[in-house]
Amino acid sequence: MSDMIFRLKVTLDEIRPPIWRRIDMPSDITLARLHLAFQAAMGWQEAHLHEFRIDGGEYGEPDAEWDDGRDHRSDRRYRLDTVASVGSRFSYIYDFGDYWVHRVVVEKALPPEPGVRYPRVVTGKRACPPEDVGSVPGYYDFVDATADPAHLRARVDDRLIWRSVRSRMVRPGCHQRRPRGEVQGHAVATPRPRAPGPARAGAKLYGR
């Protein structure tokens, strides 16, 4: 176990009221596993490529279709505590189509608590958007649709909205824009990162 825990606050950019999580993370976690922890904590499904942008460096899963000759470093080779410290701010980008930008702050360093499994979500608010919803504008359209059952029924022929509703088993109103309470205290499973490969299915559904 790491002898240092970083407390991170992760906030999804451009969404109001904010969607955020506060997470306790071993400081020596690799960026590849940090990505998996963010996916689990936020509620994403790891269906697209991702990237960390830290102090001018770009870290992620190498992919020839998206790198465009940039100095893109493998996130498997870097630990969090080698690229960030208390007070650091950086970005985590998920899905280069919808382009979800998460603002990350390293708030503090803590000693590990005996018997606690890390990473863990300390607290947070609001569910993340469904996958492939169409970025921020599509998310707000989705929120309006799910808040109004009549509107939702009228949109069942819209494949994007209907697929999102079915896949997430969303009830009308569950993604309303006002806060819906907190989530806290659960450990975040971080499965072994997958081997580098082609872009995830659907990664180019929406151009950028």
mmCIF file of the C-alpha atoms, coordinates in Angstrom:
data_MODEL
# 
_entry.id   MODEL 
# 
loop_
_atom_site.group_PDB 
_atom_site.id 
_atom_site.type_symbol 
_atom_site.label_atom_id 
_atom_site.label_alt_id 
_atom_site.label_comp_id 
_atom_site.label_asym_id 
_atom_site.label_entity_id 
_atom_site.label_seq_id 
_atom_site.pdbx_PDB_ins_code 
_atom_site.Cartn_x 
_atom_site.Cartn_y 
_atom_site.Cartn_z 
_atom_site.occupancy 
_atom_site.B_iso_or_equiv 
_atom_site.pdbx_formal_charge 
_atom_site.auth_seq_id 
_atom_site.auth_comp_id 
_atom_site.auth_asym_id 
_atom_site.auth_atom_id 
_atom_site.pdbx_PDB_model_num 
ATOM 1   C CA . MET A 1 1   ? 0.000   0.000  0.000   1.00 0.00 ? 1   MET A CA 1 
ATOM 2   C CA . SER A 1 2   ? 1.146   3.522  -0.728  1.00 0.00 ? 2   SER A CA 1 
ATOM 3   C CA . ASP A 1 3   ? 2.369   5.509  2.288   1.00 0.00 ? 3   ASP A CA 1 
ATOM 4   C CA . MET A 1 4   ? 0.635   8.634  0.951   1.00 0.00 ? 4   MET A CA 1 
ATOM 5   C CA . ILE A 1 5   ? -2.943  9.285  -0.158  1.00 0.00 ? 5   ILE A CA 1 
ATOM 6   C CA . PHE A 1 6   ? -3.850  12.182 -2.435  1.00 0.00 ? 6   PHE A CA 1 
ATOM 7   C CA . ARG A 1 7   ? -7.319  13.659 -2.098  1.00 0.00 ? 7   ARG A CA 1 
ATOM 8   C CA . LEU A 1 8   ? -8.506  14.761 -5.539  1.00 0.00 ? 8   LEU A CA 1 
ATOM 9   C CA . LYS A 1 9   ? -11.522 16.782 -6.540  1.00 0.00 ? 9   LYS A CA 1 
ATOM 10  C CA . VAL A 1 10  ? -12.755 15.976 -10.037 1.00 0.00 ? 10  VAL A CA 1 
ATOM 11  C CA . THR A 1 11  ? -15.301 18.318 -11.648 1.00 0.00 ? 11  THR A CA 1 
ATOM 12  C CA . LEU A 1 12  ? -16.894 17.920 -15.064 1.00 0.00 ? 12  LEU A CA 1 
ATOM 13  C CA . ASP A 1 13  ? -16.382 21.160 -16.965 1.00 0.00 ? 13  ASP A CA 1 
ATOM 14  C CA . GLU A 1 14  ? -19.206 23.330 -18.414 1.00 0.00 ? 14  GLU A CA 1 
ATOM 15  C CA . ILE A 1 15  ? -22.048 21.616 -16.512 1.00 0.00 ? 15  ILE A CA 1 
ATOM 16  C CA . ARG A 1 16  ? -24.151 23.569 -14.026 1.00 0.00 ? 16  ARG A CA 1 
ATOM 17  C CA . PRO A 1 17  ? -24.933 22.680 -11.287 1.00 0.00 ? 17  PRO A CA 1 
ATOM 18  C CA . PRO A 1 18  ? -21.559 20.923 -11.231 1.00 0.00 ? 18  PRO A CA 1 
ATOM 19  C CA . ILE A 1 19  ? -21.057 17.178 -11.434 1.00 0.00 ? 19  ILE A CA 1 
ATOM 20  C CA . TRP A 1 20  ? -18.151 16.321 -9.172  1.00 0.00 ? 20  TRP A CA 1 
ATOM 21  C CA . ARG A 1 21  ? -16.426 13.688 -7.039  1.00 0.00 ? 21  ARG A CA 1 
ATOM 22  C CA . ARG A 1 22  ? -13.906 13.891 -4.224  1.00 0.00 ? 22  ARG A CA 1 
ATOM 23  C CA . ILE A 1 23  ? -11.671 10.823 -4.327  1.00 0.00 ? 23  ILE A CA 1 
ATOM 24  C CA . ASP A 1 24  ? -8.883  9.471  -2.123  1.00 0.00 ? 24  ASP A CA 1 
ATOM 25  C CA . MET A 1 25  ? -6.194  7.966  -4.319  1.00 0.00 ? 25  MET A CA 1 
ATOM 26  C CA . PRO A 1 26  ? -2.833  6.274  -3.609  1.00 0.00 ? 26  PRO A CA 1 
ATOM 27  C CA . SER A 1 27  ? -0.213  8.817  -4.625  1.00 0.00 ? 27  SER A CA 1 
ATOM 28  C CA . ASP A 1 28  ? 1.827   6.161  -6.450  1.00 0.00 ? 28  ASP A CA 1 
ATOM 29  C CA . ILE A 1 29  ? -1.029  5.021  -8.715  1.00 0.00 ? 29  ILE A CA 1 
ATOM 30  C CA . THR A 1 30  ? -0.207  4.987  -12.414 1.00 0.00 ? 30  THR A CA 1 
ATOM 31  C CA . LEU A 1 31  ? -2.086  7.395  -14.654 1.00 0.00 ? 31  LEU A CA 1 
ATOM 32  C CA . ALA A 1 32  ? -3.540  4.389  -16.492 1.00 0.00 ? 32  ALA A CA 1 
ATOM 33  C CA . ARG A 1 33  ? -5.135  3.165  -13.255 1.00 0.00 ? 33  ARG A CA 1 
ATOM 34  C CA . LEU A 1 34  ? -6.108  6.709  -12.325 1.00 0.00 ? 34  LEU A CA 1 
ATOM 35  C CA . HIS A 1 35  ? -8.090  6.779  -15.565 1.00 0.00 ? 35  HIS A CA 1 
ATOM 36  C CA . LEU A 1 36  ? -9.919  3.591  -14.558 1.00 0.00 ? 36  LEU A CA 1 
ATOM 37  C CA . ALA A 1 37  ? -10.654 4.999  -11.109 1.00 0.00 ? 37  ALA A CA 1 
ATOM 38  C CA . PHE A 1 38  ? -12.075 8.186  -12.643 1.00 0.00 ? 38  PHE A CA 1 
ATOM 39  C CA . GLN A 1 39  ? -14.244 6.097  -14.957 1.00 0.00 ? 39  GLN A CA 1 
ATOM 40  C CA . ALA A 1 40  ? -15.693 4.119  -12.058 1.00 0.00 ? 40  ALA A CA 1 
ATOM 41  C CA . ALA A 1 41  ? -16.137 7.114  -9.750  1.00 0.00 ? 41  ALA A CA 1 
ATOM 42  C CA . MET A 1 42  ? -17.804 9.346  -12.335 1.00 0.00 ? 42  MET A CA 1 
ATOM 43  C CA . GLY A 1 43  ? -19.956 6.594  -13.830 1.00 0.00 ? 43  GLY A CA 1 
ATOM 44  C CA . TRP A 1 44  ? -18.465 6.401  -17.330 1.00 0.00 ? 44  TRP A CA 1 
ATOM 45  C CA . GLN A 1 45  ? -18.234 3.096  -19.197 1.00 0.00 ? 45  GLN A CA 1 
ATOM 46  C CA . GLU A 1 46  ? -14.690 3.256  -20.656 1.00 0.00 ? 46  GLU A CA 1 
ATOM 47  C CA . ALA A 1 47  ? -16.084 3.254  -24.188 1.00 0.00 ? 47  ALA A CA 1 
ATOM 48  C CA . HIS A 1 48  ? -13.728 5.909  -25.636 1.00 0.00 ? 48  HIS A CA 1 
ATOM 49  C CA . LEU A 1 49  ? -10.164 7.150  -25.610 1.00 0.00 ? 49  LEU A CA 1 
ATOM 50  C CA . HIS A 1 50  ? -8.867  9.473  -22.903 1.00 0.00 ? 50  HIS A CA 1 
ATOM 51  C CA . GLU A 1 51  ? -6.017  11.840 -22.159 1.00 0.00 ? 51  GLU A CA 1 
ATOM 52  C CA . PHE A 1 52  ? -4.421  13.595 -19.191 1.00 0.00 ? 52  PHE A CA 1 
ATOM 53  C CA . ARG A 1 53  ? -2.980  17.078 -19.678 1.00 0.00 ? 53  ARG A CA 1 
ATOM 54  C CA . ILE A 1 54  ? -0.564  17.916 -16.894 1.00 0.00 ? 54  ILE A CA 1 
ATOM 55  C CA . ASP A 1 55  ? 1.888   20.845 -16.957 1.00 0.00 ? 55  ASP A CA 1 
ATOM 56  C CA . GLY A 1 56  ? 2.042   20.857 -20.738 1.00 0.00 ? 56  GLY A CA 1 
ATOM 57  C CA . GLY A 1 57  ? 2.469   17.081 -21.012 1.00 0.00 ? 57  GLY A CA 1 
ATOM 58  C CA . GLU A 1 58  ? -0.087  14.780 -22.619 1.00 0.00 ? 58  GLU A CA 1 
ATOM 59  C CA . TYR A 1 59  ? -0.546  11.250 -21.286 1.00 0.00 ? 59  TYR A CA 1 
ATOM 60  C CA . GLY A 1 60  ? -2.877  8.532  -22.457 1.00 0.00 ? 60  GLY A CA 1 
ATOM 61  C CA . GLU A 1 61  ? -3.272  5.326  -24.413 1.00 0.00 ? 61  GLU A CA 1 
ATOM 62  C CA . PRO A 1 62  ? -1.225  5.664  -27.602 1.00 0.00 ? 62  PRO A CA 1 
ATOM 63  C CA . ASP A 1 63  ? -3.367  5.574  -30.745 1.00 0.00 ? 63  ASP A CA 1 
ATOM 64  C CA . ALA A 1 64  ? -2.003  6.402  -34.195 1.00 0.00 ? 64  ALA A CA 1 
ATOM 65  C CA . GLU A 1 65  ? -5.331  7.796  -35.436 1.00 0.00 ? 65  GLU A CA 1 
ATOM 66  C CA . TRP A 1 66  ? -5.465  10.487 -32.755 1.00 0.00 ? 66  TRP A CA 1 
ATOM 67  C CA . ASP A 1 67  ? -1.851  11.313 -31.859 1.00 0.00 ? 67  ASP A CA 1 
ATOM 68  C CA . ASP A 1 68  ? -1.166  13.427 -34.980 1.00 0.00 ? 68  ASP A CA 1 
ATOM 69  C CA . GLY A 1 69  ? 2.565   13.454 -34.347 1.00 0.00 ? 69  GLY A CA 1 
ATOM 70  C CA . ARG A 1 70  ? 2.251   14.956 -30.857 1.00 0.00 ? 70  ARG A CA 1 
ATOM 71  C CA . ASP A 1 71  ? 4.527   13.994 -27.986 1.00 0.00 ? 71  ASP A CA 1 
ATOM 72  C CA . HIS A 1 72  ? 1.905   11.731 -26.446 1.00 0.00 ? 72  HIS A CA 1 
ATOM 73  C CA . ARG A 1 73  ? 3.238   9.721  -23.504 1.00 0.00 ? 73  ARG A CA 1 
ATOM 74  C CA . SER A 1 74  ? 1.909   6.376  -22.339 1.00 0.00 ? 74  SER A CA 1 
ATOM 75  C CA . ASP A 1 75  ? -0.061  6.753  -19.096 1.00 0.00 ? 75  ASP A CA 1 
ATOM 76  C CA . ARG A 1 76  ? 1.152   3.300  -18.051 1.00 0.00 ? 76  ARG A CA 1 
ATOM 77  C CA . ARG A 1 77  ? 4.672   4.640  -17.530 1.00 0.00 ? 77  ARG A CA 1 
ATOM 78  C CA . TYR A 1 78  ? 3.922   7.545  -15.204 1.00 0.00 ? 78  TYR A CA 1 
ATOM 79  C CA . ARG A 1 79  ? 2.741   7.629  -11.609 1.00 0.00 ? 79  ARG A CA 1 
ATOM 80  C CA . LEU A 1 80  ? 0.529   10.339 -10.214 1.00 0.00 ? 80  LEU A CA 1 
ATOM 81  C CA . ASP A 1 81  ? 3.130   11.458 -7.661  1.00 0.00 ? 81  ASP A CA 1 
ATOM 82  C CA . THR A 1 82  ? 5.753   11.956 -10.395 1.00 0.00 ? 82  THR A CA 1 
ATOM 83  C CA . VAL A 1 83  ? 3.640   14.446 -12.359 1.00 0.00 ? 83  VAL A CA 1 
ATOM 84  C CA . ALA A 1 84  ? 1.507   16.099 -9.649  1.00 0.00 ? 84  ALA A CA 1 
ATOM 85  C CA . SER A 1 85  ? 1.684   17.187 -6.011  1.00 0.00 ? 85  SER A CA 1 
ATOM 86  C CA . VAL A 1 86  ? -0.533  18.965 -3.497  1.00 0.00 ? 86  VAL A CA 1 
ATOM 87  C CA . GLY A 1 87  ? -1.989  22.054 -5.171  1.00 0.00 ? 87  GLY A CA 1 
ATOM 88  C CA . SER A 1 88  ? -1.539  20.725 -8.717  1.00 0.00 ? 88  SER A CA 1 
ATOM 89  C CA . ARG A 1 89  ? -4.316  21.285 -11.228 1.00 0.00 ? 89  ARG A CA 1 
ATOM 90  C CA . PHE A 1 90  ? -4.689  19.292 -14.422 1.00 0.00 ? 90  PHE A CA 1 
ATOM 91  C CA . SER A 1 91  ? -7.246  18.084 -16.952 1.00 0.00 ? 91  SER A CA 1 
ATOM 92  C CA . TYR A 1 92  ? -8.595  14.634 -17.724 1.00 0.00 ? 92  TYR A CA 1 
ATOM 93  C CA . ILE A 1 93  ? -10.322 14.404 -21.096 1.00 0.00 ? 93  ILE A CA 1 
ATOM 94  C CA . TYR A 1 94  ? -12.642 11.528 -21.950 1.00 0.00 ? 94  TYR A CA 1 
ATOM 95  C CA . ASP A 1 95  ? -14.179 10.801 -25.374 1.00 0.00 ? 95  ASP A CA 1 
ATOM 96  C CA . PHE A 1 96  ? -12.631 12.904 -28.148 1.00 0.00 ? 96  PHE A CA 1 
ATOM 97  C CA . GLY A 1 97  ? -16.045 13.156 -29.815 1.00 0.00 ? 97  GLY A CA 1 
ATOM 98  C CA . ASP A 1 98  ? -18.226 14.456 -26.978 1.00 0.00 ? 98  ASP A CA 1 
ATOM 99  C CA . TYR A 1 99  ? -15.008 15.823 -25.440 1.00 0.00 ? 99  TYR A CA 1 
ATOM 100 C CA . TRP A 1 100 ? -15.745 15.718 -21.730 1.00 0.00 ? 100 TRP A CA 1 
ATOM 101 C CA . VAL A 1 101 ? -13.162 17.793 -19.849 1.00 0.00 ? 101 VAL A CA 1 
ATOM 102 C CA . HIS A 1 102 ? -12.705 17.066 -16.140 1.00 0.00 ? 102 HIS A CA 1 
ATOM 103 C CA . ARG A 1 103 ? -10.861 19.615 -13.985 1.00 0.00 ? 103 ARG A CA 1 
ATOM 104 C CA . VAL A 1 104 ? -8.756  17.877 -11.330 1.00 0.00 ? 104 VAL A CA 1 
ATOM 105 C CA . VAL A 1 105 ? -7.266  19.446 -8.209  1.00 0.00 ? 105 VAL A CA 1 
ATOM 106 C CA . VAL A 1 106 ? -4.918  17.682 -5.775  1.00 0.00 ? 106 VAL A CA 1 
ATOM 107 C CA . GLU A 1 107 ? -6.383  19.128 -2.578  1.00 0.00 ? 107 GLU A CA 1 
ATOM 108 C CA . LYS A 1 108 ? -4.264  17.496 0.104   1.00 0.00 ? 108 LYS A CA 1 
ATOM 109 C CA . ALA A 1 109 ? -2.017  14.589 1.084   1.00 0.00 ? 109 ALA A CA 1 
ATOM 110 C CA . LEU A 1 110 ? -3.141  12.223 3.845   1.00 0.00 ? 110 LEU A CA 1 
ATOM 111 C CA . PRO A 1 111 ? -1.780  9.130  5.582   1.00 0.00 ? 111 PRO A CA 1 
ATOM 112 C CA . PRO A 1 112 ? -3.618  5.941  4.632   1.00 0.00 ? 112 PRO A CA 1 
ATOM 113 C CA . GLU A 1 113 ? -6.275  4.774  7.076   1.00 0.00 ? 113 GLU A CA 1 
ATOM 114 C CA . PRO A 1 114 ? -5.932  1.212  8.376   1.00 0.00 ? 114 PRO A CA 1 
ATOM 115 C CA . GLY A 1 115 ? -8.421  -1.178 6.826   1.00 0.00 ? 115 GLY A CA 1 
ATOM 116 C CA . VAL A 1 116 ? -9.558  1.249  4.106   1.00 0.00 ? 116 VAL A CA 1 
ATOM 117 C CA . ARG A 1 117 ? -9.500  0.166  0.469   1.00 0.00 ? 117 ARG A CA 1 
ATOM 118 C CA . TYR A 1 118 ? -8.187  2.719  -2.001  1.00 0.00 ? 118 TYR A CA 1 
ATOM 119 C CA . PRO A 1 119 ? -9.102  4.367  -4.305  1.00 0.00 ? 119 PRO A CA 1 
ATOM 120 C CA . ARG A 1 120 ? -12.360 5.432  -2.677  1.00 0.00 ? 120 ARG A CA 1 
ATOM 121 C CA . VAL A 1 121 ? -15.010 8.058  -3.334  1.00 0.00 ? 121 VAL A CA 1 
ATOM 122 C CA . VAL A 1 122 ? -15.306 10.348 -0.313  1.00 0.00 ? 122 VAL A CA 1 
ATOM 123 C CA . THR A 1 123 ? -18.240 12.398 -1.560  1.00 0.00 ? 123 THR A CA 1 
ATOM 124 C CA . GLY A 1 124 ? -19.718 13.881 -4.715  1.00 0.00 ? 124 GLY A CA 1 
ATOM 125 C CA . LYS A 1 125 ? -22.862 15.093 -6.405  1.00 0.00 ? 125 LYS A CA 1 
ATOM 126 C CA . ARG A 1 126 ? -24.966 14.288 -9.451  1.00 0.00 ? 126 ARG A CA 1 
ATOM 127 C CA . ALA A 1 127 ? -24.781 11.514 -12.055 1.00 0.00 ? 127 ALA A CA 1 
ATOM 128 C CA . CYS A 1 128 ? -22.515 11.883 -15.067 1.00 0.00 ? 128 CYS A CA 1 
ATOM 129 C CA . PRO A 1 129 ? -24.072 12.221 -18.543 1.00 0.00 ? 129 PRO A CA 1 
ATOM 130 C CA . PRO A 1 130 ? -24.916 9.089  -20.556 1.00 0.00 ? 130 PRO A CA 1 
ATOM 131 C CA . GLU A 1 131 ? -22.316 7.939  -23.060 1.00 0.00 ? 131 GLU A CA 1 
ATOM 132 C CA . ASP A 1 132 ? -22.604 9.417  -26.584 1.00 0.00 ? 132 ASP A CA 1 
ATOM 133 C CA . VAL A 1 133 ? -25.267 11.915 -25.557 1.00 0.00 ? 133 VAL A CA 1 
ATOM 134 C CA . GLY A 1 134 ? -23.829 14.678 -27.741 1.00 0.00 ? 134 GLY A CA 1 
ATOM 135 C CA . SER A 1 135 ? -21.548 16.677 -25.420 1.00 0.00 ? 135 SER A CA 1 
ATOM 136 C CA . VAL A 1 136 ? -22.868 19.524 -23.255 1.00 0.00 ? 136 VAL A CA 1 
ATOM 137 C CA . PRO A 1 137 ? -25.759 20.626 -25.541 1.00 0.00 ? 137 PRO A CA 1 
ATOM 138 C CA . GLY A 1 138 ? -26.906 17.036 -25.964 1.00 0.00 ? 138 GLY A CA 1 
ATOM 139 C CA . TYR A 1 139 ? -26.733 16.476 -22.224 1.00 0.00 ? 139 TYR A CA 1 
ATOM 140 C CA . TYR A 1 140 ? -28.988 19.445 -21.477 1.00 0.00 ? 140 TYR A CA 1 
ATOM 141 C CA . ASP A 1 141 ? -31.437 18.214 -24.109 1.00 0.00 ? 141 ASP A CA 1 
ATOM 142 C CA . PHE A 1 142 ? -31.343 14.805 -22.428 1.00 0.00 ? 142 PHE A CA 1 
ATOM 143 C CA . VAL A 1 143 ? -31.958 16.391 -19.013 1.00 0.00 ? 143 VAL A CA 1 
ATOM 144 C CA . ASP A 1 144 ? -34.990 18.255 -20.349 1.00 0.00 ? 144 ASP A CA 1 
ATOM 145 C CA . ALA A 1 145 ? -36.324 15.089 -21.977 1.00 0.00 ? 145 ALA A CA 1 
ATOM 146 C CA . THR A 1 146 ? -35.962 12.881 -18.894 1.00 0.00 ? 146 THR A CA 1 
ATOM 147 C CA . ALA A 1 147 ? -37.461 15.538 -16.605 1.00 0.00 ? 147 ALA A CA 1 
ATOM 148 C CA . ASP A 1 148 ? -40.683 15.527 -18.649 1.00 0.00 ? 148 ASP A CA 1 
ATOM 149 C CA . PRO A 1 149 ? -42.251 12.059 -19.164 1.00 0.00 ? 149 PRO A CA 1 
ATOM 150 C CA . ALA A 1 150 ? -44.440 13.385 -22.005 1.00 0.00 ? 150 ALA A CA 1 
ATOM 151 C CA . HIS A 1 151 ? -41.391 14.840 -23.733 1.00 0.00 ? 151 HIS A CA 1 
ATOM 152 C CA . LEU A 1 152 ? -39.532 11.572 -23.209 1.00 0.00 ? 152 LEU A CA 1 
ATOM 153 C CA . ARG A 1 153 ? -42.315 9.521  -24.822 1.00 0.00 ? 153 ARG A CA 1 
ATOM 154 C CA . ALA A 1 154 ? -42.396 11.929 -27.750 1.00 0.00 ? 154 ALA A CA 1 
ATOM 155 C CA . ARG A 1 155 ? -38.659 11.376 -28.317 1.00 0.00 ? 155 ARG A CA 1 
ATOM 156 C CA . VAL A 1 156 ? -38.585 7.560  -28.390 1.00 0.00 ? 156 VAL A CA 1 
ATOM 157 C CA . ASP A 1 157 ? -37.795 7.641  -32.099 1.00 0.00 ? 157 ASP A CA 1 
ATOM 158 C CA . ASP A 1 158 ? -34.649 9.631  -31.427 1.00 0.00 ? 158 ASP A CA 1 
ATOM 159 C CA . ARG A 1 159 ? -32.159 6.774  -31.355 1.00 0.00 ? 159 ARG A CA 1 
ATOM 160 C CA . LEU A 1 160 ? -29.515 8.619  -29.362 1.00 0.00 ? 160 LEU A CA 1 
ATOM 161 C CA . ILE A 1 161 ? -31.817 9.615  -26.515 1.00 0.00 ? 161 ILE A CA 1 
ATOM 162 C CA . TRP A 1 162 ? -33.687 6.307  -26.491 1.00 0.00 ? 162 TRP A CA 1 
ATOM 163 C CA . ARG A 1 163 ? -30.502 4.244  -26.482 1.00 0.00 ? 163 ARG A CA 1 
ATOM 164 C CA . SER A 1 164 ? -29.146 6.284  -23.576 1.00 0.00 ? 164 SER A CA 1 
ATOM 165 C CA . VAL A 1 165 ? -32.363 5.877  -21.607 1.00 0.00 ? 165 VAL A CA 1 
ATOM 166 C CA . ARG A 1 166 ? -32.495 2.135  -22.141 1.00 0.00 ? 166 ARG A CA 1 
ATOM 167 C CA . SER A 1 167 ? -28.801 1.495  -21.480 1.00 0.00 ? 167 SER A CA 1 
ATOM 168 C CA . ARG A 1 168 ? -28.785 3.484  -18.234 1.00 0.00 ? 168 ARG A CA 1 
ATOM 169 C CA . MET A 1 169 ? -32.372 2.489  -17.216 1.00 0.00 ? 169 MET A CA 1 
ATOM 170 C CA . VAL A 1 170 ? -33.011 6.145  -16.496 1.00 0.00 ? 170 VAL A CA 1 
ATOM 171 C CA . ARG A 1 171 ? -36.222 7.127  -14.729 1.00 0.00 ? 171 ARG A CA 1 
ATOM 172 C CA . PRO A 1 172 ? -37.798 10.494 -15.606 1.00 0.00 ? 172 PRO A CA 1 
ATOM 173 C CA . GLY A 1 173 ? -36.180 13.215 -13.507 1.00 0.00 ? 173 GLY A CA 1 
ATOM 174 C CA . CYS A 1 174 ? -33.110 11.268 -12.351 1.00 0.00 ? 174 CYS A CA 1 
ATOM 175 C CA . HIS A 1 175 ? -30.739 13.593 -14.252 1.00 0.00 ? 175 HIS A CA 1 
ATOM 176 C CA . GLN A 1 176 ? -32.444 16.817 -13.268 1.00 0.00 ? 176 GLN A CA 1 
ATOM 177 C CA . ARG A 1 177 ? -30.165 19.837 -13.211 1.00 0.00 ? 177 ARG A CA 1 
ATOM 178 C CA . ARG A 1 178 ? -30.605 20.540 -9.524  1.00 0.00 ? 178 ARG A CA 1 
ATOM 179 C CA . PRO A 1 179 ? -28.457 18.502 -7.082  1.00 0.00 ? 179 PRO A CA 1 
ATOM 180 C CA . ARG A 1 180 ? -29.921 15.138 -6.138  1.00 0.00 ? 180 ARG A CA 1 
ATOM 181 C CA . GLY A 1 181 ? -27.904 14.375 -2.998  1.00 0.00 ? 181 GLY A CA 1 
ATOM 182 C CA . GLU A 1 182 ? -24.463 12.996 -2.343  1.00 0.00 ? 182 GLU A CA 1 
ATOM 183 C CA . VAL A 1 183 ? -22.561 9.802  -2.945  1.00 0.00 ? 183 VAL A CA 1 
ATOM 184 C CA . GLN A 1 184 ? -19.844 8.851  -0.524  1.00 0.00 ? 184 GLN A CA 1 
ATOM 185 C CA . GLY A 1 185 ? -17.754 6.245  1.179   1.00 0.00 ? 185 GLY A CA 1 
ATOM 186 C CA . HIS A 1 186 ? -17.439 3.500  -1.421  1.00 0.00 ? 186 HIS A CA 1 
ATOM 187 C CA . ALA A 1 187 ? -14.268 1.928  -2.763  1.00 0.00 ? 187 ALA A CA 1 
ATOM 188 C CA . VAL A 1 188 ? -13.494 2.233  -6.451  1.00 0.00 ? 188 VAL A CA 1 
ATOM 189 C CA . ALA A 1 189 ? -12.440 -0.924 -8.269  1.00 0.00 ? 189 ALA A CA 1 
ATOM 190 C CA . THR A 1 190 ? -9.646  -0.400 -10.778 1.00 0.00 ? 190 THR A CA 1 
ATOM 191 C CA . PRO A 1 191 ? -9.356  -3.399 -13.136 1.00 0.00 ? 191 PRO A CA 1 
ATOM 192 C CA . ARG A 1 192 ? -6.155  -4.110 -15.006 1.00 0.00 ? 192 ARG A CA 1 
ATOM 193 C CA . PRO A 1 193 ? -5.693  -1.662 -17.915 1.00 0.00 ? 193 PRO A CA 1 
ATOM 194 C CA . ARG A 1 194 ? -6.255  -3.151 -21.354 1.00 0.00 ? 194 ARG A CA 1 
ATOM 195 C CA . ALA A 1 195 ? -3.502  -3.480 -23.904 1.00 0.00 ? 195 ALA A CA 1 
ATOM 196 C CA . PRO A 1 196 ? -3.184  -0.591 -26.387 1.00 0.00 ? 196 PRO A CA 1 
ATOM 197 C CA . GLY A 1 197 ? -5.405  -1.060 -29.389 1.00 0.00 ? 197 GLY A CA 1 
ATOM 198 C CA . PRO A 1 198 ? -7.596  0.686  -31.957 1.00 0.00 ? 198 PRO A CA 1 
ATOM 199 C CA . ALA A 1 199 ? -9.953  3.497  -31.040 1.00 0.00 ? 199 ALA A CA 1 
ATOM 200 C CA . ARG A 1 200 ? -12.946 2.404  -28.986 1.00 0.00 ? 200 ARG A CA 1 
ATOM 201 C CA . ALA A 1 201 ? -16.166 1.725  -30.840 1.00 0.00 ? 201 ALA A CA 1 
ATOM 202 C CA . GLY A 1 202 ? -18.006 4.961  -31.278 1.00 0.00 ? 202 GLY A CA 1 
ATOM 203 C CA . ALA A 1 203 ? -15.011 7.187  -30.520 1.00 0.00 ? 203 ALA A CA 1 
ATOM 204 C CA . LYS A 1 204 ? -15.588 9.086  -33.768 1.00 0.00 ? 204 LYS A CA 1 
ATOM 205 C CA . LEU A 1 205 ? -19.377 9.239  -33.558 1.00 0.00 ? 205 LEU A CA 1 
ATOM 206 C CA . TYR A 1 206 ? -19.188 12.991 -33.110 1.00 0.00 ? 206 TYR A CA 1 
ATOM 207 C CA . GLY A 1 207 ? -16.478 14.916 -34.925 1.00 0.00 ? 207 GLY A CA 1 
ATOM 208 C CA . ARG A 1 208 ? -14.343 17.549 -33.263 1.00 0.00 ? 208 ARG A CA 1 
# 
